[in-house]
């Protein structure tokens, strides 16, 4: 690469039957893709989708080793990965599951090789990937953990303004940062996954990356209980007494500003969130249902604990909207902006 070259942020365009490809194309057609953005996907599929939606986008096929051309609005550089079979918007096809995973693998390899500064993932469909024979697949987060060879990662979602707010700026205005102790598990398996060790590990990672990636000097973390009323003194479950409270005590002994566990049905209110930098929820829907109500379509997902920068949209494949050009690209735009900012922060610290 040439001296001073800035590596691109790459977008994996996700499930080809979903809205990921067209969200990418919509931003390109609007001239809203940041300079230094590359898509990973099937160029022919992208051209066909752009034509079907009357989007004027100049798709340029490139390899990861090539230097990006001078940025021009409505141009979309693409690192090609070929579909197995033609994709029809709204119609899942297990044959293309391997294609989806190949786009992810290329993005990870490029980030690790310094050919990409960060990766942004458009939504994939877990069910069709599992149906294709990848039975252990549970989602982007866990796949990236394994692909990068790390033991633990943390999923955190944040509304747009909370991505930039410092503690003094955030006084329970409805902006949220929500991290998860467990991610893509059936509800009946959640309680068994809540262990002292896991709560401690996840909390340490969250505290460290709130400092490093969000620039918070002493982040304040509030923790949800697992059970209704945070267990109500053990009458509604003992996980709080036996696991969560001892874990939080140990973390405070380490100097981490962490409080709780609080009943989840009252923690997510402005009064209780005042001065809080992030909420740690015990399971997926406990935290993310509230966050998506507060800022759906204008939030981003960040995976903490990886040796690379990865952000994502806050929504799924929206198969019923695919191919119509009516989906909102707002979350993808937020995720792209955040990915570049986090990558620049990381590079500045390395220098």
Buried (B, 14 or more C-beta within 10 A) or exposed (E): EEEEEBBBBBBBBBBBBBBBBBBBBBBBBBEBBBEBBBBBBBBBBBBBBBEEBEBEBBBBEBEBEBEBEEEEEBBBBBBBBEBBEEBEBBEBBBBBBBBBBBBBBBBBEBBEEEBBBBBBBBBBBBEBBBEBEBEEBBBBBBBBBEBBEBEEBBBBBBBBBBBBBEBEEBEBBBBBBBBBBBBBBEEEEBBEEBEBEBBBBBBBBBBBBBBBBBEBEEBBBBBBBBBEBBBEEEEBBEBBBBBBBBBBEBBEEEEBBBEBBBBBBEBBEEEBBEEBBBBBBBBBEBBBBBBBEBBBBBBBBBBBBBEBBBBBBBBBBBBEBBBBBEBBBBBBBBBBBBBBBBBBBBEEEEE
